[in-house]
Amino acid sequence: METQSEPSELELDDVVITNPHIEAILENKDWIEDASGLMSHCIAILKICHTLTEKLVAMTMGSGAKMKTSAIVSDMIVVAKWNSPRVDDVVKSMYPPLDPKLLDTGTTTLLLSVSRLVLVTRNACHLTGGLDWIDQSLSAAEEHLEVLREAALASEPDKGLPGPEGFLQELSLIHISEPTRPLYI
């Protein structure tokens, strides 16, 4: 296993989404099993993450002189390498039978991974202003993610959320006692 102090043999341009089917998946508009309309949101998130990753890698390659240390470059490579398995997870969740909870989980994890890459890249390249496109892309992905999240919540069986009466009954069953010693968290 590689450590922070050892230089990496990988280059940042080696870290890209390498799924051999990604282009075909992103271009295919015939999602037969998608009666729910969720696939278009998954594809939009995949496209946004793909574009963001490519642009971030290109920016990083263009600002080699501004890099702090090789350790930061190694961190970026490690973070970027996490994106590819997350893409694979999303693609696998898109196969029938569709489960909105899996779609939500996979896309959320991918977006978090790409967001982490954004943070590491901003730190490594000393990026400050003029990067509204990054925030706009992440916001657009969040909008698609919200649709998937709502579908995932709607697919859960009704847990019988209590109304006002049920809530008051639950409150009456809770026994609150004072702790015998301070609780440190």
VOTORMI-805102 format. One record per residue (C-alpha): residue in one letter; x, y, z. Coordinates in Angstrom, 3 decimals, decimal comma, always signed. Example, Ala and Ser with C-alpha at 12.3 -4.5 7.8 and 13.67 -1.06 7.14 Angstrom:
% VOTORMI-805102
["A"; [+12,300; -4,500; +7,800]]
["S"; [+13,670; -1,060; +7,140]]
% end
This chain:
% VOTORMI-805102
["M"; [+0,000; +0,000; +0,000]]
["E"; [+1,186; +3,447; -0,887]]
["T"; [+1,830; +5,968; +1,875]]
["Q"; [+1,696; +9,721; +1,827]]
["S"; [+5,480; +10,024; +1,930]]
["E"; [+6,058; +7,756; -1,066]]
["P"; [+5,651; +9,399; -4,458]]
["S"; [+2,888; +7,961; -6,585]]
["E"; [+3,575; +6,398; -9,941]]
["L"; [+0,164; +7,516; -11,183]]
["E"; [-0,496; +10,737; -12,972]]
["L"; [-3,671; +12,725; -12,440]]
["D"; [-4,649; +12,205; -16,054]]
["D"; [-4,626; +8,439; -15,323]]
["V"; [-7,534; +8,937; -12,944]]
["V"; [-10,658; +9,148; -15,045]]
["I"; [-13,879; +7,240; -15,231]]
["T"; [-12,819; +4,106; -17,071]]
["N"; [-16,043; +2,165; -17,284]]
["P"; [-15,936; +0,938; -20,910]]
["H"; [-19,704; +1,310; -21,245]]
["I"; [-20,073; +4,777; -19,728]]
["E"; [-20,325; +6,650; -23,028]]
["A"; [-22,961; +4,236; -24,366]]
["I"; [-24,897; +4,447; -21,116]]
["L"; [-24,842; +8,229; -21,120]]
["E"; [-25,920; +8,396; -24,768]]
["N"; [-28,645; +5,729; -24,602]]
["K"; [-32,022; +7,396; -24,292]]
["D"; [-34,093; +4,183; -24,484]]
["W"; [-34,534; +3,139; -20,881]]
["I"; [-37,234; +0,508; -21,310]]
["E"; [-37,733; -0,357; -17,658]]
["D"; [-38,016; +3,230; -16,476]]
["A"; [-41,719; +3,776; -15,974]]
["S"; [-40,874; +5,908; -12,943]]
["G"; [-38,858; +8,515; -14,866]]
["L"; [-35,875; +8,177; -12,521]]
["M"; [-33,293; +7,163; -15,125]]
["S"; [-33,074; +10,623; -16,638]]
["H"; [-32,101; +11,980; -13,212]]
["C"; [-29,472; +9,263; -12,735]]
["I"; [-28,019; +9,956; -16,170]]
["A"; [-27,982; +13,698; -15,507]]
["I"; [-26,066; +13,131; -12,248]]
["L"; [-23,627; +10,798; -14,021]]
["K"; [-23,040; +13,389; -16,761]]
["I"; [-22,533; +16,214; -14,260]]
["C"; [-20,078; +14,164; -12,200]]
["H"; [-18,242; +13,031; -15,328]]
["T"; [-17,890; +16,594; -16,611]]
["L"; [-16,842; +17,944; -13,223]]
["T"; [-14,193; +15,249; -12,812]]
["E"; [-12,771; +15,868; -16,278]]
["K"; [-12,635; +19,639; -15,780]]
["L"; [-11,085; +19,330; -12,320]]
["V"; [-8,385; +17,000; -13,608]]
["A"; [-7,700; +19,368; -16,522]]
["M"; [-7,482; +22,351; -14,160]]
["T"; [-5,109; +20,444; -11,919]]
["M"; [-2,885; +19,461; -14,801]]
["G"; [-2,800; +23,093; -15,903]]
["S"; [-1,786; +24,426; -12,486]]
["G"; [+1,150; +22,147; -11,720]]
["A"; [+3,323; +25,020; -10,552]]
["K"; [+0,732; +26,142; -8,016]]
["M"; [+0,578; +22,733; -6,310]]
["K"; [+1,678; +22,690; -2,709]]
["T"; [+3,307; +19,271; -2,388]]
["S"; [+3,389; +15,846; -3,914]]
["A"; [+1,405; +14,644; -0,886]]
["I"; [-1,519; +16,800; -2,000]]
["V"; [-1,268; +15,402; -5,512]]
["S"; [-1,317; +11,911; -3,997]]
["D"; [-4,406; +12,867; -1,981]]
["M"; [-6,101; +14,058; -5,144]]
["I"; [-5,316; +10,803; -6,900]]
["V"; [-6,680; +8,751; -4,012]]
["V"; [-9,875; +10,839; -3,885]]
["A"; [-10,314; +10,722; -7,673]]
["K"; [-9,868; +6,958; -7,721]]
["W"; [-12,921; +6,656; -5,457]]
["N"; [-15,148; +8,077; -8,190]]
["S"; [-14,906; +5,149; -10,595]]
["P"; [-16,336; +2,511; -8,218]]
["R"; [-19,104; +4,946; -7,275]]
["V"; [-20,005; +5,314; -10,965]]
["D"; [-20,085; +1,526; -11,259]]
["D"; [-22,434; +1,359; -8,258]]
["V"; [-24,817; +3,845; -9,865]]
["V"; [-24,752; +1,986; -13,185]]
["K"; [-25,455; -1,336; -11,439]]
["S"; [-28,378; +0,205; -9,570]]
["M"; [-29,848; +1,317; -12,902]]
["Y"; [-30,386; -2,268; -14,069]]
["P"; [-33,876; -3,712; -13,637]]
["P"; [-35,601; -4,244; -11,352]]
["L"; [-35,244; -0,632; -10,333]]
["D"; [-35,051; +0,161; -6,646]]
["P"; [-35,380; +3,897; -5,935]]
["K"; [-33,521; +3,446; -2,626]]
["L"; [-30,499; +1,981; -4,442]]
["L"; [-30,606; +4,757; -7,034]]
["D"; [-30,703; +7,365; -4,273]]
["T"; [-27,909; +5,743; -2,293]]
["G"; [-25,639; +5,240; -5,303]]
["T"; [-26,055; +8,739; -6,706]]
["T"; [-25,689; +10,327; -3,265]]
["T"; [-22,441; +8,465; -2,683]]
["L"; [-21,124; +9,431; -6,122]]
["L"; [-21,997; +13,084; -5,606]]
["L"; [-20,295; +13,076; -2,204]]
["S"; [-17,196; +11,549; -3,763]]
["V"; [-17,086; +14,186; -6,505]]
["S"; [-17,722; +16,930; -3,928]]
["R"; [-14,745; +15,698; -1,971]]
["L"; [-12,656; +15,849; -5,141]]
["V"; [-13,807; +19,447; -5,618]]
["L"; [-12,680; +20,361; -2,107]]
["V"; [-9,303; +18,670; -2,456]]
["T"; [-8,745; +20,267; -5,869]]
["R"; [-9,670; +23,733; -4,615]]
["N"; [-7,207; +23,340; -1,763]]
["A"; [-4,419; +21,893; -3,896]]
["C"; [-4,666; +24,422; -6,699]]
["H"; [-5,391; +27,407; -4,440]]
["L"; [-8,641; +27,996; -6,317]]
["T"; [-10,765; +30,815; -5,005]]
["G"; [-12,822; +32,981; -7,340]]
["G"; [-14,262; +32,510; -10,783]]
["L"; [-15,406; +28,945; -10,188]]
["D"; [-19,151; +29,465; -10,099]]
["W"; [-19,535; +26,683; -12,669]]
["I"; [-18,500; +24,149; -10,018]]
["D"; [-21,167; +25,311; -7,569]]
["Q"; [-23,745; +25,510; -10,355]]
["S"; [-22,938; +21,954; -11,437]]
["L"; [-23,187; +20,638; -7,885]]
["S"; [-26,495; +22,493; -7,391]]
["A"; [-27,890; +21,021; -10,604]]
["A"; [-26,881; +17,540; -9,447]]
["E"; [-28,519; +18,203; -6,060]]
["E"; [-31,805; +19,039; -7,807]]
["H"; [-31,758; +15,680; -9,593]]
["L"; [-30,750; +13,979; -6,373]]
["E"; [-33,744; +15,488; -4,583]]
["V"; [-36,086; +13,802; -7,082]]
["L"; [-34,385; +10,459; -6,451]]
["R"; [-34,534; +10,994; -2,687]]
["E"; [-38,263; +11,728; -2,832]]
["A"; [-38,833; +8,577; -4,899]]
["A"; [-36,813; +6,536; -2,401]]
["L"; [-38,842; +7,879; +0,501]]
["A"; [-42,085; +7,265; -1,363]]
["S"; [-41,080; +3,657; -2,049]]
["E"; [-40,713; +2,847; +1,643]]
["P"; [-43,693; +1,135; +3,195]]
["D"; [-45,835; +3,394; +5,336]]
["K"; [-44,335; +3,256; +8,780]]
["G"; [-47,505; +4,555; +10,341]]
["L"; [-46,152; +7,906; +11,324]]
["P"; [-48,171; +9,031; +14,292]]
["G"; [-50,608; +11,879; +14,078]]
["P"; [-50,995; +14,336; +16,947]]
["E"; [-52,665; +11,733; +19,183]]
["G"; [-50,022; +9,108; +18,509]]
["F"; [-47,262; +11,630; +19,105]]
["L"; [-48,686; +12,666; +22,477]]
["Q"; [-49,079; +9,010; +23,453]]
["E"; [-45,446; +8,320; +22,561]]
["L"; [-44,360; +11,340; +24,604]]
["S"; [-46,253; +10,059; +27,640]]
["L"; [-44,358; +6,757; +27,420]]
["I"; [-40,964; +8,444; +27,537]]
["H"; [-39,514; +8,542; +31,029]]
["I"; [-36,989; +11,299; +31,416]]
["S"; [-34,554; +10,890; +34,254]]
["E"; [-31,629; +13,022; +35,198]]
["P"; [-28,246; +11,521; +34,513]]
["T"; [-26,291; +10,447; +37,584]]
["R"; [-23,080; +11,828; +36,106]]
["P"; [-22,277; +14,316; +33,370]]
["L"; [-22,479; +13,010; +29,847]]
["Y"; [-19,442; +13,903; +27,738]]
["I"; [-19,671; +13,596; +24,022]]
% end
